[in-house]
Amino acid sequence: MSLRTGAPVATRLRDPGLPPAGPRVGRVHPVVSLADRIAEAFTPLGFEVVDLPLLATAADNFDVLGYPADHPTRTRLTFSPADGVVLTTHSSAGVPALLRRAAPGPLRALLVGSCFRNETGSAYSNSQFTQAEGVVVQPGLGLPDLAGLFDRLVTGLFGAGHRWWLKRSDYPFTAPGFALDIECPVCEDGCPECRQRGRVEIGAGGVLRDEVLTACGYPPGRTTALSFGCSLERLLRLDYGLTDIRELLINDTRVLEQFD
């Protein structure tokens, strides 16, 4: 009891700004939930879901994938906790290990995990983010197969019939490489999110260079590999109208409870 007021101490000290007492039901984090949706689209095709390691060797993160010594990601944007070791800067860093494990046989895998870059965060990007990347290796693959994988991704995320386009884009480890644009899910005629273009870029992919395959144990010219990937926080921004993707990392339950 309070000596001054006679009210119970617990009542007198209660903060009305605190959430109600009692058990609270948890829920899956929205980034994890989105990763599960992507996995559900590809596991029926025989894809194995693999956790992307937080650390990678500089060789797997850059050298095997063909990144030149002066590439900005390598020189300015990478955290290096030890000599020859980096915090994974992109999901493609996990591909060489998968290729070595599967060589010289086929492979179907979906890498999912956190990536890190030494850059200032903004409403559109952050120093920590989540990527998903699929990789398929088998003889006789071609661009129609890559298009089918992109269609599977878009359909799984935005529904059947959602329009998408591929445009040529250069990446050190693909030839050819493509960026994936989709019809803007926010507007019909143009908005700030799509910069009045009516479409937004959500991913990338391509045919892995033979040099990547041979470095990982595949005989030259014997098989083909396709890769495709996307950043999950940017997809959530489109899906839910987030104004700042950094809100997904602050673990504020008032924000996270707004997601289905």
GROMACS elastic network, one bead per residue, 0.5 to 0.9 nm:
[ bonds ]
;  ai    aj funct       b0    kb
    1     4     6  0.88208   500
    1     5     6  0.82754   500
    1     6     6  0.57229   500
    1     7     6  0.58515   500
    1     9     6  0.56914   500
    1    10     6  0.87927   500
    2     5     6  0.55948   500
    2     7     6  0.54737   500
    2     8     6  0.58718   500
    2     9     6  0.56314   500
    2    12     6  0.80103   500
    3     6     6  0.58625   500
    3     7     6  0.83298   500
    4     7     6  0.82345   500
    5     8     6  0.85373   500
    5    12     6  0.87776   500
    6     9     6  0.86796   500
    7    10     6  0.84309   500
    7    11     6  0.67831   500
    7    12     6  0.64837   500
    8    11     6  0.53334   500
    8    12     6  0.62953   500
    8    13     6  0.87867   500
    9    12     6  0.50207   500
    9    13     6  0.61202   500
    9    14     6  0.84823   500
   10    13     6  0.53949   500
   10    14     6  0.60735   500
   11    14     6  0.52623   500
   11    15     6  0.89335   500
   12    15     6  0.87648   500
   14    17     6  0.88411   500
   14    18     6  0.82946   500
   15    18     6  0.56998   500
   16    19     6  0.79356   500
   16    20     6  0.88340   500
   18    21     6  0.83798   500
   21    24     6  0.85356   500
   27    30     6  0.87485   500
   27   256     6  0.88426   500
   27   257     6  0.80789   500
   28    31     6  0.83204   500
   28    32     6  0.65092   500
   28    33     6  0.60828   500
   29    32     6  0.52921   500
   29    33     6  0.61256   500
   29    34     6  0.87304   500
   29   248     6  0.86729   500
   29   256     6  0.71166   500
   29   259     6  0.85990   500
   30    34     6  0.61444   500
   30    35     6  0.85941   500
   30   236     6  0.79002   500
   30   248     6  0.79518   500
   30   256     6  0.72605   500
   30   259     6  0.66224   500
   30   260     6  0.80336   500
   31    34     6  0.51867   500
   31    35     6  0.62681   500
   31    36     6  0.86805   500
   31   130     6  0.77513   500
   31   232     6  0.65166   500
   31   233     6  0.67686   500
   31   236     6  0.76258   500
   31   248     6  0.78443   500
   32    35     6  0.50190   500
   32    36     6  0.62120   500
   32    37     6  0.87376   500
   33    36     6  0.50767   500
   33    37     6  0.64138   500
   33    38     6  0.89152   500
   34    38     6  0.64167   500
   34    39     6  0.86424   500
   34   157     6  0.84064   500
   34   232     6  0.70721   500
   34   235     6  0.86097   500
   34   236     6  0.78172   500
   35    38     6  0.51886   500
   35    39     6  0.61945   500
   35    40     6  0.86324   500
   35   112     6  0.71951   500
   35   131     6  0.87597   500
   35   132     6  0.73296   500
   35   232     6  0.73810   500
   36    40     6  0.60824   500
   36    41     6  0.87261   500
   37    40     6  0.50799   500
   37    41     6  0.65244   500
   37   156     6  0.70558   500
   37   157     6  0.72847   500
   38    41     6  0.52176   500
   38    42     6  0.67085   500
   38    43     6  0.87963   500
   38   132     6  0.81882   500
   38   153     6  0.69466   500
   38   156     6  0.66128   500
   38   157     6  0.71802   500
   39    42     6  0.52906   500
   39    43     6  0.57967   500
   39    44     6  0.88426   500
   39    47     6  0.81542   500
   39    48     6  0.87140   500
   39    49     6  0.68643   500
   39   110     6  0.73857   500
   40    43     6  0.56520   500
   40    44     6  0.71572   500
   40   156     6  0.81092   500
   41    44     6  0.67984   500
   41    45     6  0.80182   500
   41   152     6  0.67939   500
   41   153     6  0.69891   500
   41   155     6  0.85200   500
   41   156     6  0.56755   500
   41   157     6  0.86789   500
   42    45     6  0.53059   500
   42    46     6  0.69683   500
   42    47     6  0.57250   500
   42    48     6  0.85039   500
   42    49     6  0.88970   500
   42   109     6  0.89042   500
   42   110     6  0.79326   500
   42   134     6  0.87368   500
   42   149     6  0.87238   500
   42   152     6  0.77671   500
   42   153     6  0.81860   500
   42   156     6  0.89583   500
   43    46     6  0.51422   500
   43    48     6  0.65166   500
   43    49     6  0.75483   500
   43   109     6  0.88021   500
   43   110     6  0.85931   500
   44    47     6  0.71785   500
   45   108     6  0.84308   500
   46   108     6  0.65065   500
   46   109     6  0.80979   500
   47   107     6  0.81895   500
   47   110     6  0.61761   500
   47   134     6  0.81224   500
   47   135     6  0.86894   500
   47   136     6  0.84553   500
   48   107     6  0.88170   500
   48   108     6  0.62984   500
   48   110     6  0.59521   500
   48   111     6  0.84485   500
   49   109     6  0.58646   500
   49   111     6  0.60766   500
   49   112     6  0.73537   500
   49   134     6  0.89600   500
   50   109     6  0.67963   500
   50   110     6  0.58967   500
   50   112     6  0.63890   500
   50   113     6  0.86485   500
   51    94     6  0.89998   500
   51   110     6  0.84428   500
   51   111     6  0.57934   500
   51   112     6  0.53352   500
   51   113     6  0.58677   500
   52    55     6  0.87196   500
   52    88     6  0.84940   500
   52    91     6  0.68162   500
   52    93     6  0.84831   500
   52    94     6  0.61011   500
   52   111     6  0.54891   500
   52   112     6  0.52847   500
   52   114     6  0.71021   500
   52   115     6  0.86826   500
   52   131     6  0.88192   500
   52   132     6  0.86490   500
   53    56     6  0.68858   500
   53    87     6  0.88667   500
   53    88     6  0.72785   500
   53    91     6  0.89958   500
   53    93     6  0.88563   500
   53    94     6  0.70608   500
   53   112     6  0.89576   500
   53   113     6  0.70896   500
   53   114     6  0.80221   500
   54    86     6  0.86752   500
   54    87     6  0.59287   500
   54    88     6  0.55460   500
   54    89     6  0.89726   500
   54   113     6  0.75469   500
   54   114     6  0.65645   500
   54   115     6  0.70655   500
   54   116     6  0.85608   500
   55    85     6  0.68464   500
   55    86     6  0.57831   500
   55    88     6  0.52266   500
   55    89     6  0.89605   500
   56    59     6  0.80771   500
   56    60     6  0.65114   500
   56    61     6  0.61307   500
   56    84     6  0.86881   500
   56    85     6  0.58569   500
   56    86     6  0.55209   500
   56    87     6  0.62539   500
   56    88     6  0.55048   500
   56    89     6  0.86627   500
   56    93     6  0.67113   500
   56    94     6  0.75009   500
   57    60     6  0.53674   500
   57    61     6  0.61210   500
   57    62     6  0.84523   500
   57    84     6  0.57766   500
   57    86     6  0.61081   500
   57    87     6  0.86038   500
   57    88     6  0.84942   500
   57    93     6  0.84425   500
   58    62     6  0.57458   500
   58    63     6  0.69390   500
   58    74     6  0.89061   500
   58    80     6  0.87726   500
   58    83     6  0.86536   500
   58    84     6  0.51752   500
   58    85     6  0.53975   500
   58    86     6  0.60060   500
   58    93     6  0.88550   500
   59    62     6  0.54264   500
   59    64     6  0.58892   500
   59    65     6  0.82848   500
   59    84     6  0.75234   500
   59    85     6  0.85187   500
   59    93     6  0.89547   500
   60    63     6  0.60826   500
   60    64     6  0.53796   500
   60    65     6  0.68985   500
   60    92     6  0.86780   500
   60    93     6  0.55740   500
   60    94     6  0.73438   500
   60    95     6  0.80465   500
   60    96     6  0.60606   500
   60    97     6  0.76523   500
   61    64     6  0.72423   500
   61    65     6  0.69428   500
   61    67     6  0.84612   500
   61    74     6  0.89808   500
   61    85     6  0.89815   500
   61    86     6  0.77902   500
   61    88     6  0.69567   500
   61    89     6  0.73258   500
   61    90     6  0.77295   500
   61    91     6  0.89181   500
   61    92     6  0.73199   500
   61    94     6  0.76207   500
   61    96     6  0.85565   500
   62    65     6  0.53576   500
   62    66     6  0.62305   500
   62    68     6  0.77080   500
   62    69     6  0.85588   500
   62    74     6  0.73505   500
   62    93     6  0.74387   500
   63    66     6  0.52441   500
   63    67     6  0.58067   500
   63    68     6  0.75536   500
   63    69     6  0.85287   500
   64    67     6  0.77945   500
   64    93     6  0.89460   500
   64    96     6  0.71893   500
   64   173     6  0.83065   500
   64   211     6  0.80031   500
   64   212     6  0.59176   500
   64   215     6  0.66868   500
   64   216     6  0.81752   500
   65    92     6  0.80666   500
   65    93     6  0.79033   500
   65    96     6  0.80403   500
   65   172     6  0.64360   500
   65   174     6  0.86655   500
   65   209     6  0.86079   500
   65   211     6  0.83626   500
   65   212     6  0.60598   500
   66   171     6  0.89179   500
   66   172     6  0.52198   500
   66   173     6  0.56786   500
   66   211     6  0.82889   500
   66   212     6  0.77084   500
   67    70     6  0.82100   500
   67    71     6  0.63814   500
   67    73     6  0.88101   500
   67    74     6  0.78222   500
   67   171     6  0.87801   500
   67   172     6  0.57269   500
   67   173     6  0.77393   500
   68    71     6  0.54374   500
   68    74     6  0.82036   500
   68   172     6  0.82281   500
   69    72     6  0.88219   500
   69    74     6  0.69656   500
   69    75     6  0.75722   500
   70    73     6  0.85646   500
   70    74     6  0.68970   500
   70    75     6  0.62569   500
   71    74     6  0.53282   500
   71    75     6  0.62394   500
   71    76     6  0.84664   500
   72    75     6  0.50897   500
   72    76     6  0.54826   500
   72    77     6  0.65647   500
   72    78     6  0.88669   500
   73    76     6  0.58352   500
   73    78     6  0.61358   500
   73    89     6  0.78293   500
   73   117     6  0.79103   500
   73   118     6  0.88576   500
   74    77     6  0.62875   500
   74    78     6  0.59196   500
   75    78     6  0.69631   500
   76    79     6  0.87614   500
   76   117     6  0.88497   500
   76   118     6  0.71565   500
   76   119     6  0.85329   500
   77    89     6  0.81806   500
   77   116     6  0.85673   500
   77   117     6  0.51156   500
   77   119     6  0.62185   500
   78    86     6  0.68076   500
   78    87     6  0.70427   500
   78    88     6  0.82182   500
   78    89     6  0.65994   500
   78   116     6  0.74008   500
   78   117     6  0.53543   500
   78   118     6  0.55365   500
   78   119     6  0.87787   500
   79    85     6  0.87691   500
   79    86     6  0.56784   500
   79    87     6  0.55492   500
   79    88     6  0.83523   500
   79    89     6  0.82683   500
   79   116     6  0.74195   500
   79   117     6  0.66817   500
   79   118     6  0.62537   500
   80    83     6  0.70052   500
   80    84     6  0.76499   500
   80    85     6  0.58642   500
   80    87     6  0.63337   500
   81    84     6  0.87631   500
   81    85     6  0.64588   500
   81    86     6  0.61811   500
   81    87     6  0.73197   500
   82    85     6  0.52298   500
   82    86     6  0.71292   500
   83    86     6  0.82009   500
   85    88     6  0.89380   500
   86    89     6  0.77530   500
   87   115     6  0.72123   500
   87   116     6  0.61286   500
   87   117     6  0.80103   500
   88    91     6  0.72883   500
   88    92     6  0.89522   500
   88    93     6  0.65556   500
   88    94     6  0.83179   500
   88   114     6  0.76278   500
   88   115     6  0.52021   500
   88   116     6  0.59947   500
   88   117     6  0.82070   500
   89    92     6  0.85303   500
   89    93     6  0.73394   500
   89   114     6  0.85766   500
   89   117     6  0.57528   500
   90    93     6  0.58625   500
   90    94     6  0.82329   500
   90   114     6  0.82792   500
   90   115     6  0.55198   500
   90   116     6  0.75407   500
   90   117     6  0.86923   500
   90   130     6  0.87820   500
   90   131     6  0.71727   500
   91    94     6  0.58431   500
   91    95     6  0.75317   500
   91   111     6  0.67993   500
   91   112     6  0.72470   500
   91   113     6  0.72449   500
   91   114     6  0.80159   500
   91   115     6  0.69474   500
   91   130     6  0.84362   500
   91   131     6  0.58559   500
   91   132     6  0.65619   500
   91   133     6  0.60278   500
   91   229     6  0.78322   500
   91   230     6  0.89724   500
   92    95     6  0.52350   500
   92    96     6  0.79124   500
   92   111     6  0.84597   500
   92   133     6  0.69498   500
   92   227     6  0.85442   500
   92   229     6  0.84512   500
   93    96     6  0.67841   500
   93    97     6  0.82860   500
   94    97     6  0.58748   500
   94    98     6  0.67717   500
   94   111     6  0.72124   500
   95    98     6  0.51836   500
   95    99     6  0.61890   500
   95   100     6  0.87373   500
   95   111     6  0.80283   500
   95   133     6  0.86201   500
   95   134     6  0.88916   500
   95   135     6  0.74260   500
   95   227     6  0.89542   500
   96    99     6  0.50256   500
   96   100     6  0.61711   500
   96   101     6  0.85960   500
   96   212     6  0.76925   500
   96   213     6  0.82863   500
   96   215     6  0.84103   500
   96   216     6  0.62335   500
   97   100     6  0.51879   500
   97   101     6  0.62188   500
   97   102     6  0.87271   500
   97   216     6  0.78265   500
   98   101     6  0.51286   500
   98   102     6  0.62469   500
   98   103     6  0.85389   500
   98   107     6  0.80647   500
   98   109     6  0.80166   500
   98   135     6  0.89186   500
   98   216     6  0.88405   500
   99   102     6  0.51940   500
   99   103     6  0.58010   500
   99   104     6  0.83016   500
   99   105     6  0.89481   500
   99   106     6  0.89953   500
   99   107     6  0.75260   500
   99   137     6  0.84170   500
   99   213     6  0.73238   500
   99   216     6  0.58224   500
   99   217     6  0.75871   500
   99   218     6  0.82667   500
  100   103     6  0.53013   500
  100   104     6  0.81157   500
  100   213     6  0.87629   500
  100   215     6  0.86034   500
  100   217     6  0.59845   500
  100   218     6  0.82656   500
  101   104     6  0.86976   500
  101   216     6  0.86121   500
  101   217     6  0.89911   500
  102   105     6  0.55000   500
  102   106     6  0.65285   500
  102   107     6  0.61602   500
  102   217     6  0.88228   500
  103   106     6  0.73307   500
  103   107     6  0.83668   500
  103   213     6  0.87082   500
  103   216     6  0.71570   500
  103   217     6  0.55693   500
  103   218     6  0.56336   500
  103   219     6  0.88764   500
  104   216     6  0.89022   500
  104   217     6  0.64017   500
  104   218     6  0.50098   500
  104   219     6  0.72374   500
  104   223     6  0.88090   500
  105   137     6  0.78165   500
  105   138     6  0.74242   500
  105   218     6  0.81711   500
  106   136     6  0.74762   500
  106   137     6  0.50413   500
  106   139     6  0.81688   500
  106   223     6  0.86922   500
  107   135     6  0.72671   500
  107   136     6  0.53738   500
  107   138     6  0.69303   500
  107   225     6  0.86990   500
  108   134     6  0.74539   500
  108   135     6  0.58452   500
  108   137     6  0.66129   500
  108   138     6  0.88353   500
  109   133     6  0.82382   500
  109   134     6  0.56882   500
  109   135     6  0.55179   500
  109   136     6  0.67370   500
  110   132     6  0.67718   500
  110   133     6  0.55296   500
  110   135     6  0.64987   500
  110   136     6  0.89817   500
  111   131     6  0.79381   500
  111   132     6  0.54676   500
  111   133     6  0.50315   500
  111   134     6  0.61675   500
  111   135     6  0.82083   500
  111   229     6  0.89424   500
  112   130     6  0.72868   500
  112   131     6  0.58205   500
  112   133     6  0.65528   500
  112   134     6  0.87967   500
  113   129     6  0.83978   500
  113   130     6  0.54624   500
  113   131     6  0.58165   500
  113   132     6  0.67669   500
  114   128     6  0.67359   500
  114   129     6  0.55831   500
  114   131     6  0.64213   500
  115   127     6  0.80795   500
  115   128     6  0.57234   500
  115   129     6  0.53760   500
  115   130     6  0.58323   500
  115   131     6  0.69302   500
  116   119     6  0.88784   500
  116   126     6  0.83592   500
  116   127     6  0.54133   500
  116   129     6  0.65471   500
  116   130     6  0.87241   500
  117   120     6  0.88786   500
  117   126     6  0.78898   500
  117   128     6  0.66180   500
  117   129     6  0.86547   500
  118   127     6  0.58889   500
  118   128     6  0.88387   500
  119   125     6  0.89374   500
  119   126     6  0.72191   500
  119   127     6  0.55696   500
  120   125     6  0.83360   500
  120   126     6  0.67509   500
  120   127     6  0.65785   500
  121   124     6  0.78651   500
  121   125     6  0.56622   500
  121   127     6  0.58222   500
  121   128     6  0.86519   500
  121   246     6  0.76480   500
  122   125     6  0.51702   500
  122   126     6  0.60071   500
  122   244     6  0.73468   500
  122   245     6  0.79564   500
  122   246     6  0.74364   500
  123   126     6  0.77828   500
  123   242     6  0.88152   500
  123   243     6  0.64572   500
  123   245     6  0.55922   500
  123   246     6  0.65501   500
  123   247     6  0.89135   500
  124   233     6  0.87805   500
  124   234     6  0.70808   500
  124   237     6  0.84130   500
  124   243     6  0.82379   500
  124   244     6  0.64887   500
  124   245     6  0.62015   500
  124   246     6  0.82437   500
  125   128     6  0.83781   500
  125   129     6  0.77797   500
  125   233     6  0.84028   500
  125   234     6  0.78464   500
  125   244     6  0.85382   500
  125   245     6  0.69209   500
  125   246     6  0.76950   500
  126   129     6  0.63055   500
  126   245     6  0.76926   500
  126   246     6  0.66512   500
  128   249     6  0.85713   500
  129   231     6  0.72022   500
  129   232     6  0.75921   500
  129   233     6  0.67477   500
  129   249     6  0.89304   500
  130   230     6  0.86104   500
  130   231     6  0.57542   500
  130   232     6  0.55739   500
  130   233     6  0.66566   500
  131   229     6  0.70053   500
  131   230     6  0.56698   500
  131   232     6  0.57628   500
  131   233     6  0.83701   500
  132   228     6  0.83976   500
  132   229     6  0.54064   500
  132   230     6  0.56355   500
  132   231     6  0.65589   500
  132   232     6  0.72237   500
  133   205     6  0.87963   500
  133   227     6  0.69091   500
  133   228     6  0.55410   500
  133   230     6  0.66633   500
  133   231     6  0.89562   500
  134   149     6  0.89156   500
  134   205     6  0.89951   500
  134   226     6  0.80678   500
  134   227     6  0.54905   500
  134   228     6  0.53220   500
  134   229     6  0.61631   500
  135   225     6  0.69375   500
  135   226     6  0.56060   500
  135   228     6  0.67185   500
  135   229     6  0.88409   500
  136   141     6  0.87882   500
  136   224     6  0.82219   500
  136   225     6  0.54523   500
  136   226     6  0.52294   500
  136   227     6  0.65232   500
  137   141     6  0.79319   500
  137   223     6  0.69764   500
  137   224     6  0.57147   500
  137   226     6  0.65695   500
  137   227     6  0.89371   500
  138   141     6  0.65345   500
  138   222     6  0.89032   500
  138   223     6  0.55635   500
  138   224     6  0.56715   500
  138   225     6  0.65854   500
  139   222     6  0.67553   500
  139   224     6  0.54267   500
  139   225     6  0.82283   500
  140   223     6  0.68222   500
  140   224     6  0.65032   500
  141   144     6  0.80622   500
  141   145     6  0.62371   500
  141   146     6  0.81173   500
  141   207     6  0.89945   500
  141   223     6  0.79682   500
  141   224     6  0.57218   500
  141   225     6  0.72058   500
  141   226     6  0.77277   500
  142   145     6  0.54959   500
  142   146     6  0.66526   500
  142   147     6  0.89699   500
  142   207     6  0.78847   500
  142   224     6  0.77459   500
  142   225     6  0.88040   500
  142   226     6  0.81803   500
  143   147     6  0.61600   500
  143   148     6  0.85537   500
  143   206     6  0.81390   500
  143   207     6  0.78308   500
  143   226     6  0.87165   500
  144   147     6  0.50295   500
  144   148     6  0.62103   500
  144   149     6  0.87703   500
  145   149     6  0.63677   500
  145   150     6  0.87774   500
  145   226     6  0.83890   500
  146   149     6  0.51264   500
  146   150     6  0.63521   500
  146   151     6  0.86391   500
  146   205     6  0.80825   500
  146   206     6  0.71145   500
  146   207     6  0.80085   500
  146   226     6  0.65765   500
  146   227     6  0.79305   500
  146   228     6  0.80408   500
  147   150     6  0.51031   500
  147   151     6  0.61166   500
  147   152     6  0.85748   500
  147   166     6  0.83630   500
  148   151     6  0.50200   500
  148   152     6  0.61586   500
  148   153     6  0.86822   500
  149   152     6  0.50052   500
  149   153     6  0.63028   500
  149   154     6  0.87860   500
  149   228     6  0.78726   500
  150   153     6  0.50398   500
  150   154     6  0.62488   500
  150   155     6  0.85216   500
  150   164     6  0.86730   500
  150   166     6  0.89991   500
  150   180     6  0.77254   500
  150   203     6  0.89069   500
  150   204     6  0.89355   500
  150   205     6  0.86072   500
  150   228     6  0.74719   500
  151   154     6  0.51841   500
  151   155     6  0.59523   500
  151   156     6  0.83712   500
  151   160     6  0.88177   500
  151   164     6  0.78421   500
  152   155     6  0.52196   500
  152   156     6  0.59996   500
  152   157     6  0.86093   500
  152   160     6  0.89829   500
  153   156     6  0.52110   500
  153   157     6  0.62876   500
  153   158     6  0.85270   500
  154   157     6  0.52180   500
  154   158     6  0.57145   500
  154   159     6  0.69879   500
  154   160     6  0.78932   500
  154   161     6  0.89230   500
  154   162     6  0.70481   500
  154   163     6  0.83498   500
  154   164     6  0.75588   500
  154   182     6  0.78364   500
  155   158     6  0.53680   500
  155   161     6  0.71469   500
  155   162     6  0.67675   500
  156   159     6  0.59002   500
  156   160     6  0.77138   500
  157   235     6  0.87106   500
  157   239     6  0.88466   500
  158   161     6  0.85353   500
  158   162     6  0.63227   500
  158   185     6  0.81394   500
  158   239     6  0.84479   500
  159   162     6  0.60746   500
  160   163     6  0.87792   500
  161   164     6  0.89716   500
  162   182     6  0.74489   500
  162   183     6  0.69095   500
  162   185     6  0.88474   500
  163   181     6  0.86761   500
  163   182     6  0.58307   500
  163   183     6  0.54470   500
  164   180     6  0.70998   500
  164   181     6  0.55334   500
  164   183     6  0.60220   500
  164   199     6  0.82959   500
  165   179     6  0.83631   500
  165   180     6  0.59869   500
  165   181     6  0.50961   500
  165   182     6  0.62165   500
  165   183     6  0.83947   500
  165   199     6  0.89240   500
  166   178     6  0.59711   500
  166   179     6  0.57486   500
  166   181     6  0.62175   500
  166   182     6  0.88193   500
  166   204     6  0.86885   500
  167   177     6  0.84760   500
  167   178     6  0.53520   500
  167   179     6  0.53921   500
  167   180     6  0.67412   500
  167   181     6  0.76949   500
  168   176     6  0.74020   500
  168   177     6  0.59525   500
  168   179     6  0.63674   500
  169   176     6  0.78198   500
  169   177     6  0.52564   500
  169   179     6  0.57849   500
  169   204     6  0.83045   500
  169   205     6  0.89524   500
  170   173     6  0.87045   500
  170   174     6  0.73467   500
  170   175     6  0.77111   500
  170   176     6  0.73075   500
  170   177     6  0.54266   500
  170   178     6  0.71471   500
  170   179     6  0.87534   500
  171   174     6  0.55987   500
  171   175     6  0.77369   500
  171   176     6  0.83486   500
  171   177     6  0.61271   500
  171   178     6  0.84110   500
  171   205     6  0.86314   500
  171   206     6  0.85771   500
  172   175     6  0.81686   500
  172   177     6  0.88764   500
  172   209     6  0.85505   500
  173   177     6  0.84002   500
  173   206     6  0.86247   500
  173   207     6  0.82548   500
  173   208     6  0.57632   500
  173   209     6  0.56426   500
  173   210     6  0.89569   500
  173   211     6  0.83352   500
  173   212     6  0.68876   500
  174   177     6  0.51531   500
  174   178     6  0.86930   500
  174   205     6  0.75971   500
  174   206     6  0.54284   500
  174   207     6  0.51180   500
  174   209     6  0.51230   500
  174   210     6  0.88968   500
  174   212     6  0.88980   500
  174   226     6  0.85664   500
  174   227     6  0.84001   500
  175   206     6  0.66049   500
  175   207     6  0.55120   500
  175   208     6  0.62845   500
  175   209     6  0.56963   500
  175   210     6  0.89016   500
  176   205     6  0.88102   500
  176   206     6  0.57471   500
  176   207     6  0.58391   500
  176   208     6  0.80172   500
  176   209     6  0.83663   500
  177   204     6  0.75433   500
  177   205     6  0.58036   500
  177   207     6  0.65363   500
  177   208     6  0.84209   500
  178   203     6  0.86841   500
  178   204     6  0.56065   500
  178   205     6  0.54392   500
  178   206     6  0.56974   500
  179   201     6  0.68739   500
  179   202     6  0.78527   500
  179   203     6  0.59139   500
  179   205     6  0.65311   500
  179   206     6  0.85507   500
  180   200     6  0.83295   500
  180   201     6  0.55552   500
  180   202     6  0.58887   500
  180   204     6  0.53586   500
  180   205     6  0.78197   500
  181   184     6  0.86455   500
  181   199     6  0.61369   500
  181   200     6  0.52342   500
  181   202     6  0.60084   500
  181   203     6  0.73371   500
  181   204     6  0.88172   500
  182   185     6  0.80287   500
  182   198     6  0.85999   500
  182   199     6  0.53421   500
  182   200     6  0.55464   500
  182   201     6  0.63836   500
  182   202     6  0.70850   500
  183   186     6  0.88410   500
  183   187     6  0.86771   500
  183   188     6  0.82654   500
  183   198     6  0.60499   500
  183   200     6  0.65434   500
  184   187     6  0.58832   500
  184   188     6  0.70332   500
  184   189     6  0.89159   500
  184   190     6  0.79457   500
  184   191     6  0.86524   500
  184   193     6  0.80400   500
  184   194     6  0.63665   500
  184   197     6  0.83578   500
  184   198     6  0.53067   500
  184   200     6  0.56324   500
  184   201     6  0.89708   500
  184   238     6  0.82499   500
  185   188     6  0.78365   500
  185   198     6  0.87748   500
  185   199     6  0.82099   500
  185   200     6  0.86185   500
  185   238     6  0.66932   500
  185   239     6  0.74003   500
  186   190     6  0.86636   500
  186   191     6  0.76555   500
  186   193     6  0.74999   500
  186   194     6  0.83230   500
  186   198     6  0.89760   500
  186   238     6  0.68276   500
  186   239     6  0.81511   500
  186   241     6  0.76576   500
  187   190     6  0.59182   500
  187   191     6  0.62112   500
  187   193     6  0.85983   500
  187   194     6  0.83712   500
  187   198     6  0.70993   500
  188   191     6  0.82206   500
  188   198     6  0.64080   500
  189   196     6  0.71257   500
  189   197     6  0.77896   500
  189   198     6  0.58225   500
  190   193     6  0.80925   500
  190   194     6  0.63904   500
  190   195     6  0.67403   500
  190   197     6  0.55672   500
  190   199     6  0.80825   500
  191   194     6  0.56070   500
  191   195     6  0.58110   500
  191   197     6  0.77127   500
  191   198     6  0.73554   500
  192   196     6  0.61829   500
  193   196     6  0.76656   500
  193   198     6  0.89786   500
  193   199     6  0.89940   500
  193   200     6  0.77850   500
  193   238     6  0.82566   500
  194   197     6  0.55609   500
  194   198     6  0.58094   500
  194   199     6  0.56744   500
  194   200     6  0.52920   500
  194   201     6  0.86002   500
  195   198     6  0.76269   500
  195   199     6  0.84182   500
  195   200     6  0.83929   500
  196   199     6  0.81629   500
  197   200     6  0.77065   500
  201   204     6  0.83594   500
  202   229     6  0.87596   500
  202   230     6  0.61314   500
  202   231     6  0.73552   500
  202   234     6  0.74627   500
  202   235     6  0.68732   500
  203   228     6  0.73107   500
  203   229     6  0.55653   500
  203   231     6  0.70835   500
  204   227     6  0.83959   500
  204   228     6  0.56243   500
  204   229     6  0.56120   500
  204   230     6  0.66004   500
  205   208     6  0.87641   500
  205   226     6  0.74235   500
  205   227     6  0.52073   500
  205   229     6  0.61887   500
  205   230     6  0.88718   500
  206   225     6  0.86370   500
  206   226     6  0.57927   500
  206   227     6  0.56335   500
  206   228     6  0.65242   500
  207   210     6  0.89671   500
  207   224     6  0.74271   500
  207   225     6  0.58821   500
  207   227     6  0.64860   500
  208   211     6  0.82809   500
  208   212     6  0.67140   500
  208   213     6  0.74430   500
  208   224     6  0.74343   500
  208   225     6  0.53785   500
  208   226     6  0.57546   500
  208   227     6  0.67999   500
  209   212     6  0.55004   500
  209   213     6  0.68932   500
  209   224     6  0.87122   500
  209   225     6  0.80751   500
  210   213     6  0.51221   500
  210   214     6  0.61342   500
  210   215     6  0.84885   500
  210   218     6  0.87876   500
  210   220     6  0.66677   500
  210   221     6  0.70267   500
  210   223     6  0.88179   500
  210   224     6  0.79726   500
  210   225     6  0.85864   500
  211   214     6  0.52593   500
  211   215     6  0.60471   500
  211   216     6  0.86588   500
  211   220     6  0.81757   500
  212   215     6  0.52461   500
  212   216     6  0.64613   500
  212   218     6  0.88947   500
  213   216     6  0.52057   500
  213   217     6  0.65155   500
  213   218     6  0.53465   500
  213   219     6  0.77629   500
  213   220     6  0.75674   500
  213   223     6  0.85900   500
  213   224     6  0.83900   500
  213   225     6  0.78096   500
  214   217     6  0.52160   500
  214   219     6  0.59268   500
  214   220     6  0.58291   500
  214   221     6  0.87796   500
  215   218     6  0.74031   500
  218   221     6  0.84926   500
  218   222     6  0.75145   500
  218   223     6  0.77293   500
  219   222     6  0.58084   500
  219   223     6  0.78741   500
  220   223     6  0.77710   500
  221   224     6  0.77777   500
  230   234     6  0.85023   500
  230   235     6  0.81196   500
  231   234     6  0.58574   500
  231   235     6  0.67323   500
  232   235     6  0.50941   500
  232   236     6  0.63222   500
  232   237     6  0.86903   500
  233   236     6  0.50477   500
  233   237     6  0.62479   500
  233   238     6  0.88698   500
  233   245     6  0.61681   500
  233   246     6  0.87033   500
  233   248     6  0.76713   500
  234   238     6  0.65717   500
  234   239     6  0.87143   500
  234   242     6  0.89782   500
  234   245     6  0.70964   500
  235   238     6  0.52154   500
  235   239     6  0.61174   500
  235   240     6  0.86189   500
  236   240     6  0.58245   500
  236   241     6  0.76288   500
  236   242     6  0.72122   500
  236   245     6  0.80485   500
  237   240     6  0.56047   500
  237   241     6  0.52521   500
  237   243     6  0.70301   500
  237   244     6  0.76297   500
  237   245     6  0.64617   500
  238   241     6  0.53791   500
  238   242     6  0.70300   500
  239   242     6  0.80272   500
  240   259     6  0.79352   500
  242   245     6  0.64286   500
  242   247     6  0.84328   500
  243   247     6  0.87860   500
  244   247     6  0.60264   500
  244   248     6  0.83188   500
  245   248     6  0.57417   500
  245   249     6  0.79261   500
  246   249     6  0.55731   500
  246   250     6  0.70348   500
  247   250     6  0.55301   500
  247   251     6  0.76890   500
  247   252     6  0.78237   500
  247   255     6  0.73492   500
  247   256     6  0.86075   500
  248   251     6  0.67438   500
  248   252     6  0.82557   500
  248   255     6  0.79627   500
  248   256     6  0.73952   500
  249   252     6  0.82680   500
  250   253     6  0.88925   500
  250   255     6  0.89302   500
  251   254     6  0.87253   500
  251   255     6  0.78738   500
  251   256     6  0.71971   500
  252   255     6  0.54898   500
  252   256     6  0.63573   500
  252   257     6  0.86461   500
  253   257     6  0.56913   500
  253   258     6  0.85858   500
  254   257     6  0.55514   500
  254   258     6  0.70776   500
  255   258     6  0.57002   500
  255   259     6  0.78604   500
  256   259     6  0.58457   500
  257   260     6  0.76311   500
